[in-house]
Every structure is written in C-alpha cells, then in structure tokens.
Amino acid sequence: MREIPIHYPIACVILTALFIWSFSIAREPRGWRRLFQSMFSKSEHFSVNKNKVIDEALKRYGIIIAMIILVADVSCFVLGVTYPFREKMRTLSPEQRDSMNEINKFQNSKSGISPLP
C-alpha cells in the first residue's frame, strides 16, 4: 500500500486548528472582541450597544465559518484516506477496469444486491 502524501495530514492539522480557533471565538466572542479592542481600538470610543452587535455578529458568522472549515477538514481527511485507492484506480488500463467491473457485477448479483445501471 502506498503512503499518503504529506500535504493531506498537514492540511488536516491546519484546518483542525482553524476550526477550533473559530469555534472558540464563536462560543465566547466577548473575550476575543475585548482583546482585539485593547490592541487596536482607542478607549474613548466605548458603546455597549455597538459591542453587543459586534458580539452577536461574531457568534453568528463564527459558527458559519467554523462549519465551513469543518467540512473542508473532513473532505481533506477523506481525500487523504482514499488516496491510495484512487491512485491505484488511475493506473489501471481500460481492460483491467472492465474486468474489475464485471467481477463486481457478478459478486453483487450473487449476494442479491442489484448492480448499478
């Protein structure tokens, strides 16, 4: 069995870290907003209503972004796990693929599973 290329595990680790970070921001937006404001904002401009709106937006968009990152992470994981099989199928000749399809049809009909059209 061939090994999985290194870019799949690296991408999974990076996407997992991004997911955890974005999800933690979405769960506790107030702390992250305060950190950002203390670093980049002036203390003279303070509005409770504005901060509430910012917190609600961080929560809403943070969850959406976290879920998108999670889907990308799972997709990357599946692509990495199936890489050896996909690479093996790519190297088969058309005759080998046809014979493999015939064997699968025979095994499916034998087990009672209807073959795909």
C-alpha positions as CSV (number, residue, x, y, z in Angstrom):
1,M,0.0,0.0,0.0
2,R,1.3,3.4,-0.9
3,E,1.7,6.1,1.7
4,I,-0.5,9.1,2.0
5,P,1.2,12.3,0.7
6,I,2.3,14.6,3.4
7,H,0.2,17.5,2.3
8,Y,-3.1,15.8,3.3
9,P,-2.1,15.4,7.0
10,I,-0.6,18.9,7.1
11,A,-3.8,20.4,5.7
12,C,-5.9,18.4,8.2
13,V,-3.8,19.6,11.2
14,I,-4.1,23.3,10.0
15,L,-7.8,23.0,9.2
16,T,-8.5,21.4,12.6
17,A,-6.6,24.2,14.4
18,L,-8.5,26.8,12.4
19,F,-11.8,25.1,13.3
20,I,-11.0,25.0,17.0
21,W,-10.0,28.6,16.9
22,S,-13.0,29.9,15.0
23,F,-15.4,27.8,17.1
24,S,-13.9,29.2,20.3
25,I,-14.3,32.7,19.0
26,A,-18.0,31.9,18.2
27,R,-18.6,30.5,21.6
28,E,-17.0,33.3,23.6
29,P,-17.0,36.4,21.3
30,R,-16.8,38.9,24.2
31,G,-13.3,38.0,25.3
32,W,-12.0,38.0,21.7
33,R,-13.6,41.3,21.0
34,R,-12.1,42.8,24.1
35,L,-8.7,41.5,23.2
36,F,-9.0,43.0,19.7
37,Q,-10.3,46.3,21.0
38,S,-7.5,46.6,23.6
39,M,-4.9,46.0,20.8
40,F,-6.3,48.1,18.0
41,S,-9.1,50.4,19.3
42,K,-9.0,53.6,21.3
43,S,-10.6,53.6,24.7
44,E,-12.5,56.8,24.1
45,H,-14.9,55.1,21.7
46,F,-17.0,52.9,24.0
47,S,-20.6,51.9,23.3
48,V,-22.4,49.0,24.9
49,N,-24.9,48.7,22.1
50,K,-22.2,48.6,19.5
51,N,-20.3,46.0,21.4
52,K,-23.4,43.8,21.7
53,V,-23.9,44.0,18.0
54,I,-20.3,43.0,17.4
55,D,-20.6,40.1,19.8
56,E,-23.8,38.8,18.1
57,A,-22.2,39.1,14.6
58,L,-19.1,37.3,15.8
59,K,-21.2,34.5,17.2
60,R,-23.3,34.2,14.1
61,Y,-20.6,34.3,11.5
62,G,-18.1,32.4,13.7
63,I,-20.3,29.4,13.7
64,I,-20.8,29.5,9.9
65,I,-17.1,29.9,9.3
66,A,-16.3,27.1,11.8
67,M,-18.7,24.7,10.0
68,I,-17.3,25.5,6.6
69,I,-13.8,24.8,7.9
70,L,-15.0,21.6,9.5
71,V,-16.5,20.4,6.1
72,A,-13.2,21.2,4.4
73,D,-11.3,19.4,7.1
74,V,-13.4,16.2,6.8
75,S,-13.1,16.4,3.0
76,C,-9.4,16.6,3.2
77,F,-9.3,13.7,5.6
78,V,-11.4,11.5,3.3
79,L,-9.3,12.5,0.3
80,G,-6.2,11.5,2.2
81,V,-7.5,8.2,3.3
82,T,-8.8,7.3,-0.2
83,Y,-5.7,8.5,-2.0
84,P,-4.0,5.0,-2.4
85,F,-7.2,3.5,-3.8
86,R,-7.7,6.5,-6.2
87,E,-4.1,6.3,-7.3
88,K,-4.4,2.5,-7.9
89,M,-7.6,3.0,-10.0
90,R,-5.9,5.7,-12.0
91,T,-3.1,3.3,-13.1
92,L,-5.4,0.6,-14.3
93,S,-5.9,0.1,-18.0
94,P,-9.4,0.2,-19.5
95,E,-9.4,-3.6,-20.0
96,Q,-8.5,-4.1,-16.3
97,R,-11.3,-1.7,-15.3
98,D,-13.8,-3.6,-17.4
99,S,-12.8,-6.9,-15.9
100,M,-13.0,-5.4,-12.4
101,N,-16.5,-4.1,-13.2
102,E,-17.6,-7.5,-14.4
103,I,-16.3,-9.2,-11.3
104,N,-18.1,-6.6,-9.1
105,K,-21.4,-7.1,-11.0
106,F,-21.1,-10.9,-10.6
107,Q,-20.4,-10.6,-6.9
108,N,-23.3,-8.1,-6.4
109,S,-25.7,-10.3,-8.2
110,K,-24.5,-13.3,-6.2
111,S,-25.1,-11.5,-2.9
112,G,-28.5,-10.2,-4.0
113,I,-27.5,-6.6,-4.5
114,S,-28.8,-5.1,-7.7
115,P,-26.0,-3.7,-9.9
116,L,-26.0,-0.1,-10.8
117,P,-27.1,0.8,-14.3
